[in-house]
Amino acid sequence: MRTRTMTRKQLQVYGARIRLAWFRAAEELGSVTAACKHYGIARSEYYYWHKRWRENDKQITSLYDLPRTPKSHSADLDGEIASLIVQLRLSLGYGEAKLAVVLARDYDIVVSRHGVGNVLRRAGLTVPKRRKPRHQRELNDYAYRPGEVGQMDVKHWKHAAYQYDIIDCATRIKYKRLYPGVNPAYTVDFLEHAVRFFAPAFSFQCIQTDNGTEFVYDQLPQVKPDTTTAMQQWLQAKGIRHGRIPSRSPHLNGRIERSHGVDKDRYKKLTTNSHSKTELQTFLVDDCLDYNFYRPHSMLRMRTPVEYLQSIPGYENATLDTSVLYV
């Protein structure tokens, strides 16, 4: 014969009903002592539960067992450290692992990522997310060299402005620039500025894009097959190869696509989310500097892109031309 085990909720209700029976027995017998003797409990236990019951308007939920997990622990973080973690979260928008690295690197405070997560949860700054099933793709573990391939794409900000950006596959160094629209002329202008930004460190050998009309005309039936865009002509003149991914294959431009998702999330957290051009431009410049020079990256073993570049033999003194961000 199968026996059913009671759930935690059922055990709580069962225990509460037994305690309620104590009080009824005391009323029927006219004596607390007699009721305690009948149920084999101490008078102190009776009065403890009876007090809780009366103070909570005689609700049966007041007779439930309280969780035994302590509200505090000897290993809890100091209040000042917890306050610092909250401030960094609000100002930088980083996750648990990145905040732990920043604390150790900039403040000489060692806290595990789980400790940081506990502080953020208690402060109500994290929301449990339901994990979505992910389709596993074959990862590309090819070891790129700096400048070997740059992934380039365009992100629109609710049609208020368009963000051109390019990311180096080897170092994850990223440059982005804001434009009022998308067309081949803006694409060439962006590439001119991008080359200046990366020039002190390296030059690109290949730039990889999708098949958008700001890059190529092949997808337009009214255009002759051998027609080249201004961007393609510019790449040919500079001796840079143009790599193109197949249609409906954004995962092949995964580095830049992932970057777009991070930009969207950080913009919501760190700004008023008004999508005004002034706010977008300020966010773009600040985030580009933060991304390349300050933010730890998990794929780079918690180093910044510039730190990773300088760790590669031959690039120890490499840097970037950040003045391009303000032009």
N, C-alpha and C positions, 0 to 999 in steps of 0.2 A: 504494500500500500504506500502510495506516494504521500509525503508530508510537505505541506506548503510552508515556507518560511515567511514570516511577516516582514513587511517593508519598514523602513525607518519611520515613515509617517504613521503607519499602523501601530508601531510600538509606542510612539509618542501619545497617540490618542488612547491606547490601552492603559498606559501609565496614568494619564490624566483622569480617566474614569475611575480608576482604583482610588486615587486621592480624593476625588469627589465623593466616593462612597464613605471615606473616613468621616467627612463633615456631616453627611446625612446620618451616619451611625451615631455620631456624638449628639445630634439633635434628637434622635429617636430614644437613645438611652439616657439622655440628660446628663451625660458625664463624658468629658474628654478622656479621662483616665480609663473608663470602661471601654471606650472605642479603641483606644491605643492598645489596651490589653487584648481586645478581640482580634485586632489585625496584626499584633506582634510588632508594633513600631514604637519608637521613643516619642515622648511628649514634645521634645524639642523639634523633631522632624515634623510632627503634626502642625505645630505652631508656625514653623518656617513656611510651609506651603499654604497654610490658612491665611497668613499675612499677605503673601503674594496674591492670593486669590481675591481678597477683599480690596487690596490697593488697586487692582486692575478691573474693578467693577464686576467681579465674579465671572470673568470670562474664562472659558475652559482652556483657551490657549495659554493662559498664565500658569497652567499646571503642567505644561510641556517641559521636558528636560532641556536645559540650556546647553549650547555647544561647549565642549570642553577645551576648544582651541583658545589659547591665551590671547588677549587683545594686544599684548605687547610682548617683546622678546628681548633677552639680554643682548642679542646681536643686532638689534634695530639700529639704524643709522642715526647719527647726531642730527638734531633739528636744523642746524646751520647747513649741513651737507645736503639734507633732504630739500631745504629751501633753494640751495644752489642748483640742484638737479631740476627742480621745477622751473626755475628761471631760465636755465639753459634750454629746456624743452620748449618753453614759450618763445624764446628769442631765436632759436636755431631751427626748431622743428625736427631735430634728429630723433632716430629710434634708440632703443635700449643699448645696442652694441656700440653705436657711434658715440653716444653720450658717455659710456664707460671709457672709451678711448680718449675723448676730450678731457675728462676728469683727470686721468692719469698723466696725459701729455702736458696739459696747460696749468693744472692746479695741484699736481702731485698728490692726488687723492685716489686710492685704489678701491674701486667698488665693482663687483661683478655685474654683468648685464642683467642677471636675475634680481640683484639688489636694486638696480636702477628701475627695473620693471615694477618691483613692488612699490617703490615710492610713487611712480607715475600712476599706478592703479589706485592707490589710496587717495591720490590727489584728483582722481577722476579725469585724468588726461589720456587714458587709453580706453578704447572700446573693443571688447572681444569681437573678432571678425570670424564669420563662418567661412571655413576653408572651402574654396571652390575646387572641384576636380580639375586637375591640370592634365593636358595631353602631353605626354612625354615626347620630346623631340630629341633627335641625335645631336649632341653638342659638338660644336666645332672647336677642337682643342689645338688648332694650328697656332704656333707661336709667331705672332706678327712682330715685325721690326717697326720702330717708330717711323711713321710716315708712309709705311708700305701700303696701307689701305685706310681711307677715311670715309666713314658713312655719313651721308648728307641727306637732309629731309627738311620739310616745312611743316610747322604747326600753326594752326589758326587759333586765336584767342577770341572766340565768339564773334568773329568777323570784325572786331575792333582793330586788330592788327595781325600781322603774320610774322612768325618767328622762323627765320632761316637758321639752321644750326648744322654743325659738322663736328664729328667726334673721331678721334684717332683710335683705331682698333687695338693698338698695342698698349698705349698708356692711359686711355680713357680721357685724355685732355679734350675739352670741348670749347668751342667758340660759337656764340650765337649773336644775332643782330635782328633788330625789329624793322619791318617795312610795312607800308600801307596796303600792299597787295602782293600778288605773285605774278611774275612774268620773266622771260629770259633776261631782260635788262637788269632787273633786281638780282637775279641769280649771278650774273657776271660781277655786279658791284659787290655782292656778298663775298664771292670768291676772292676778289682783289683784297678786301679787308682781311679775310681769313688767312691768306698767304702771308700777309704782314704780321698777323698775330702769331703764327707758328714759325716764322722765318728764323728767329734767333735759335730755335731748337732743331728744326728739321724741315724738309720739304716733302710734299706728298708725291708719291709715285702713281697712285690710283685713287680716284674718287668714285665711290659707289652710290648710286641713287636708284629710286624706283622709276616708273615710266610716266610720271606726271608731265603735263605740258609745259611746265616751267623748266624742264630738263630736256625732253625729247619731243619730237612731233610724230613718231612712228604710229601712235595710237589714233591719229586723226585721219580719217579716210579721205578727206579732201586735199591732203598734203601729199606731194610726191615722195616716194620712198627714200630717195637719195637726198632729201632736204635736211640740212643740219641746222641746229639752233645756235644762238649766240654763245651759249655755254659750251657746246661741243666744239665750236670754232676756237673759243678761248683755251680750252683744254689742249687742243691740238697745237696751238701756238706755244703753249708752255711745256709741251712734251709730257703731259700727264694723261695717263690712260683713263678712259671712262668705263667703269664697271656698272652693269645693269642687272638688277635682280628680276626674276620672272614675275609676271603679273600675279596678283593675289598671294604674294609670298612675303609679308612684312617681317616674318621671323628671320629672314635672311639679312635684314637690316636691324637686328635685335638690339644692338647697342644704342642706336639713336632712338628707336621706338620706346625702349625702356626709359631713356632719358626724358622723353616727352611726358610719360606718366608721372615721373618724379617731379618735373616742373609744375605740372597741374596740381599735384597734391600739396607741394610746398607753397604755391601761390595762394591756395585757399587758407592755409594755416597762418601765413606770415603777413598777409595784406588784408585790406578791406574787401577784396574780391570785387571791386567796382569795374575792372577791365578798362579803366581810363588809360590813355596812351602814356601820360606822365607816370602813373603808378607802374604800368607794365615796363617802361623803360628803366625806371629805378630798380625794379625787381630783377630785370634781366642783367644789369651790370653787377649788382650786388651778388646775385646767385652765381654768375659766371666766375667771379673772384672766389667766392666761398667754395664752389664745386672743385676748382682746380688747385687751390692753395691751402684750404683749411679743412674741408670735410673728409673724414676717413672713408675709404671705400672697401667694402668687404671682399670684392673680387681682386683687390690689390693688397690683400692681407693687412687691411686697416691702415694703409698709407694713402696720402693724397696723390693725385695724378702726377703732380710735379715732383714729389718725393720719389715716386716710382720711376719716373723718367731719369732722375739724377742717380738712381741706383744701378742703371744699366751702364756697363763699361763703354766709355767713349762719350757719355752724356753727363758727366759729373757736374759740369758747370752750365748746363743748358738752362735756358730761361724762356720767358714768353714776352711779347711786346703788348703789355696791357693797356698802353696808351690808345690802342685802336678801339677799345671799348667806349671811349669818350669822344670819338670823332663823329 
